[in-house]
Amino acid sequence: MAIIKQYHADTDTTYVYESTSYWDAEKGQSRSKRRVIGKLDPVTGEVIPTGKRGRKKKELKEELSSPAADVHADNEKRILELQMKISELNARIAELESDIRKYSAIIQKVHSLSGRIGSLCGDLPET
């Protein structure tokens, strides 16, 4: 049994195979069977398992219960909190816009009345 590394130019990937040699009596020559083990990481030189045999169920469970999963849950919680805060702020904005419209109407009435008072005062003789 031997370990074989083979580069595939089309995918720019080096695969690692487990090769087993055997004698083919019918053809009168030696043959080999290969089983893929994984891909070769070009940076670290480590073998990354591929296929069904690559990752064990235990590794997947550990990966799912890793701190990254906790961070994801915390992020989801934070998103919900922020969405509630946004809806509260939007309701407050709506209230303030209503107040602005109400006060703008009052200011327009006061401005109109002050214009009338000014015109009335302009008609009066000076003392």
C-alpha positions in Angstrom: 0.0 0.0 0.0 1.3 3.4 -1.0 0.3 7.1 -0.8 0.1 8.8 -4.2 -0.2 12.5 -4.8 -1.7 13.5 -8.2 -2.1 17.1 -9.5 -5.2 17.9 -11.5 -4.5 20.9 -13.6 -8.2 21.6 -14.6 -9.2 22.1 -10.9 -5.7 23.3 -9.7 -5.9 20.7 -7.0 -3.6 18.0 -5.7 -5.5 14.9 -4.6 -4.0 12.2 -2.3 -4.8 8.6 -3.0 -4.2 5.3 -1.2 -2.9 2.9 -3.8 -2.9 -0.9 -3.5 -1.1 -3.0 -6.1 -2.2 -6.4 -7.2 -1.4 -9.0 -9.9 -3.9 -9.3 -12.8 -3.4 -12.9 -13.9 -5.6 -12.5 -16.9 -3.5 -9.7 -18.4 -0.3 -11.0 -17.0 0.7 -7.7 -15.4 0.5 -5.7 -12.2 -2.4 -3.3 -11.6 -3.3 -0.9 -8.9 -6.5 0.2 -7.1 -6.7 3.7 -5.8 -8.9 5.2 -3.2 -9.1 8.9 -2.7 -8.1 10.1 0.8 -8.5 13.8 0.3 -7.1 17.0 -1.1 -3.7 18.4 -0.4 -3.8 21.9 1.2 -1.3 23.9 -0.8 -0.5 26.3 2.2 -0.1 23.9 5.1 0.6 20.7 3.1 -2.0 18.8 5.2 -4.5 16.4 3.7 -8.1 17.6 3.8 -10.4 14.6 3.9 -13.1 14.5 1.2 -16.1 12.4 0.5 -18.2 10.3 2.8 -15.3 8.9 4.6 -13.7 12.3 5.1 -15.5 13.7 8.1 -16.7 11.7 11.0 -20.1 12.4 12.6 -18.4 13.2 15.9 -16.3 15.9 14.2 -19.5 17.4 12.6 -21.3 17.5 16.0 -18.3 19.2 17.6 -18.2 21.7 14.8 -21.9 22.5 15.2 -21.5 22.9 19.0 -18.4 25.0 18.6 -18.1 28.6 19.8 -19.1 29.7 16.3 -22.6 28.2 16.8 -22.8 30.1 20.1 -21.7 33.3 18.3 -24.4 32.7 15.7 -27.1 32.3 18.4 -25.9 35.5 20.2 -26.0 37.3 16.9 -29.6 36.1 16.2 -30.6 37.3 19.7 -28.9 40.7 19.1 -30.6 41.1 15.7 -34.0 40.5 17.3 -33.2 43.1 20.1 -32.2 45.6 17.5 -35.3 45.0 15.4 -37.5 45.7 18.4 -35.5 48.8 19.2 -36.0 50.0 15.6 -39.8 49.4 15.7 -39.9 51.4 19.0 -37.9 54.3 17.5 -40.1 54.3 14.4 -43.2 54.6 16.6 -41.6 57.5 18.5 -40.7 59.2 15.2 -44.4 58.9 14.1 -45.5 60.5 17.3 -43.0 63.4 16.9 -44.1 63.9 13.3 -47.7 64.2 14.4 -46.7 66.7 17.1 -44.7 68.7 14.4 -47.8 68.9 12.2 -50.0 70.0 15.1 -47.5 72.7 16.2 -47.0 73.9 12.6 -50.7 74.4 12.2 -50.8 76.5 15.4 -47.8 78.5 14.3 -49.5 79.3 11.0 -52.6 80.5 12.8 -50.5 82.7 15.1 -48.7 84.1 12.1 -51.9 84.8 10.3 -53.4 86.5 13.4 -50.2 88.5 14.0 -50.4 89.8 10.4 -54.0 90.9 10.9 -53.1 92.6 14.2 -50.2 94.3 12.4 -52.5 95.6 9.6 -55.0 96.8 12.2 -52.3 98.6 14.2 -51.0 100.2 11.0 -54.4 101.8 10.4 -54.3 103.4 13.9 -52.9 107.0 14.2 -49.6 107.3 16.0 -49.7 108.9 19.5 
